[in-house]
């Protein structure tokens, strides 16, 4: 289970995150923007990993804003670094988050702006060019990406931007300790949105009536969803937003613990969720990764987790990934709901 120099592969990935300290050194004061407020456990793992990275490296968070309560014209004091949440929503599938990033870049030409590890995907080359225009007007943007394809696109299009290849922020959570022994054989942790593939459908059709299928949304109950709605309402209204932010950070700890407890019940995880794969790897748990519709999972696996014997990429599949075109033909034209990118 060890990598080079007798270091576990997951410990190596955690170590790769330290390159971020070159642009956010210890004791830097930052604004952390676009932290997630929803039930997508992948984003929550990224958030918890990000906050752990800040704590572990003495990075001082002066303010936090989600997409729900970030002012249209955010005033950031001079000398503060603006840090934007990572994930899989960079591009034109999740326009609200992309508009927030581009607005921050346009409004703060004299601040350092750091985008934590993201996967890029554009249906439309026209939209990609529009983003590039915004980025290329700023001289101090640092963009971390999670796979080589995103790196190639960003390096080509964002010529004024410093682009770096980096694993996902959730790796800062390594190791997550399992406190129980599995009682069931297999969990199929499958996405239910437009990013699912025919290979996933095949698994669903041949797995048998007793197979267990879940996704992030099915891990959480009606009470969880009600509390999330209450918190989002407070953040949107601005009434009691400080308390709502505090409550969300506490409650999201519970939600991550729920996901860990669920995964611990099974010997093996088969998943089409990138963070289903990453969570299983953080638990050192055997897992099988299926690709998503545009190659995000396989590209990430090739870049980072293929050396980890706990996980493997399902080989009997064909990715439906298409490079962006001006018309977007051949790619999905469905706009996914925000917060389902992982």
Beta strands, then each sheet from edge to edge (+ up, - down):
strand 1: 29-33
strand 2: 60-65
strand 3: 81-84
strand 4: 87-91
strand 5: 113-121
strand 6: 141-145
strand 7: 162-165
strand 8: 184-189
strand 9: 212-214
strand 10: 266-271
strand 11: 287-289
strand 12: 311-313
sheet 1: 2+ 1+ 3+ 5+ 4+
sheet 2: 2+ 1+ 3+ 5+ 6+ 7+
sheet 3: 9+ 8+ 10+ 11+ 12+
end
